[in-house]
Amino acid sequence: MNQLAEATSPYLRQHAANPVDWRQWGPQALAEAAERDVPILLSVGYASCHWCHVMAHESFSDPAVAEVMNANFVCVKVDREERPDIDAVYMSATVAMTGQGGWPMTCFLTPAGEPFYCGTYYPSAPRGGMPSFVQVLAAVTDTWTARRGEVDQAAGQVTNALQEQGAALPADAMTLTPDLLAHAVQTVQRDVDSKHGGFGGAPKFPPSALLEGLLRHYEGTGDRTVLQTVSLTCAAMARGGIYDQLRGGFARYSVDAAWVVPHFEKMLYDNALLLRVYSHLARLDPESIAARVTAETAEFLLTDLRTEQGGFASAFDADTHVAPGEPGVEGATYVWTPQQLTEALGRKDGAWAATVFGITDQGNFERGSSVPTRYTDPGAGPGDSAEDAVRFEDIRRRLREVRDRRPQPDRDDKVVTAWNGMAITALAEAGTAHQRPEWVDAAVRCAQHLLDQHVVDGRLMRASLGGSTGSAPGVLEDYAWLATGLLALHQATAEMSWLTSAQWLIESAITLFEDRDHPGNWFDAATDAESLVARPRDPLDGATPSGASAFTEALLTASALSDPKRAVRYRSAADLSLNIGALVLARAARSGGHWLSVAESAAAGPMQIAVSVPAAAPEGEPSRNELLSAARQYAPGGAVIVAGQSDSVPLLADRPTRGPAPAVYICRGSVCDLPVTDPDGVRAALAVTPA
């Protein structure tokens, strides 16, 4: 019988009513395949995936197709977000066999888990040169029963290739230098779309890690052409349809080069990583569009993605189910026609809104509908009045109310540790930089929820749902991002408990994921994790930073915040890892965005800013808040900042006040400036020097 009803993954639960006898991944499923002497049909997807829903509706819900699947295979369903280790191994096999990957991913395995035939989506009937899913099933079954030798040979070859692909990189082949960083940035800059921002052509994914790395490079070098790339890209995304012009929040990617038409799913990781970028850019230019997008994206996280327990849900679906039992319609919640605007706002306001949001009779999407864009800011243009801005915000509010009454996309309420760690980091950094304590409070609540719910018997787990913790163990990125988030909270609050918990996570990760035979290399799955046909390891940054680059950031940040003994050990481990990052940046710079971020911070020291304050500032002296605000606004990305009384936490050790006045200690690595006692001095010490 189908075994998905009790799963902690919403994606698996979506398939609980299928006539397919789905199993969850595990030794029982492999043993059943061996006992029956049939292949495993592995289907991997995630809850907000459009084509996953299409294949489910066309094939997995069809009793005739299910009968073929059940008779000839042990059918296993996996949520890629809950089991990134399984997804990584078999996606590598799929790409090796077909030249491309994607979801849904469909793999056929031996009972030992060795892949011998892989693909992605298969239609219910032959289409566009693709065979039907039933034809694929028949061909695989025939090969399995009549030509087993071919299966064994193919499975062996693929498995050997997967194991070779996961080999360690040499940590002594290259080291980070300013020239290498400059070369990596120049390589990335050559691919910039000078008209629409971003890199390359369609489809376009938000390059969050690269943008953060470029911002840090600008702060280290003063190269304004790099800042212009970031500003152009951030403005273009914020004005296009990939950004929700009514509620805030970014979709996963744009199908066109101009960021107009999105693939409508909204992922927590995209919005958390982009919140970090826009907040960083807004500090450099408080009057830019980045300040508005920072506030709206943070509110999207807090209003639309926060769960009852205080964590953040994984995603909103790409599709909206307009009619029960019918397949979802992509974008149905979000798109408009001029007539719909008139019905919602009246003729005059409807026509004005259509002009502002680019809603036309021809449409920019399907069926004559349009995704809202926003290439002007009413109230800010020539001839505009203040009343235009007020009118526009009122129209946005009214359209949101109308849209909220439409059928809504499903929300994947799964709380993923790594992605919540990204959200904690972004909210803590943005909240402190922009003086929004409610954002920091939300990060605190989320962090406490993860420590309470996701740490089980001394181990960090990958995900939970509705207060129930899943059985999948945490992978490297989970430890890395939660540690980074806790380090951000230590800086925001100066509470020692956050630093202590972050250090525990880092120590645990070193034990579980370090490649002891090849220092500087890290596995993505723990040393005692379930044995797969290959142990996953990938240092390249993708839609999210690699586990290795994320953990290197945690190590580097912790080295600047910890006691001297730990600091030396963490920095040594970070430097070895950065040698691997140097290889990535030299060979595939666009796949090393987060490596660039961490490398630029390492090159800057990382900068350490300790704000030492007396128990009470005397009248007439600059307050702790004035000095701390100046430090948080002007410090470069990757800097560490803590304020408190001398010796209260490691960064403040032996850093006293200047008599009764607060003092700011600014250090770059082991080199420190003289203490600064006024906000203007802080700003001057942290100002970017133009190239």
Beta strands, then each sheet from edge to edge (+ up, - down):
strand 1: 23-24
strand 2: 40-45
strand 3: 74-79
strand 4: 105-109
strand 5: 115-119
strand 6: 253-254
strand 7: 262-263
strand 8: 266-267
strand 9: 315-316
strand 10: 319-320
strand 11: 329-330
strand 12: 411-412
strand 13: 415-416
strand 14: 455-456
strand 15: 459-460
strand 16: 463-465
strand 17: 468-469
strand 18: 607-612
strand 19: 640-644
strand 20: 663-668
strand 21: 671-672
sheet 1: 1+ 3+ 2+ 4- 5+
sheet 2: 6+ 7-
sheet 3: 8+ 9- 12+
sheet 4: 10+ 11-
sheet 5: 13+ 16- 17+
sheet 6: 14+ 15-
sheet 7: 19+ 18+ 20- 21+
end
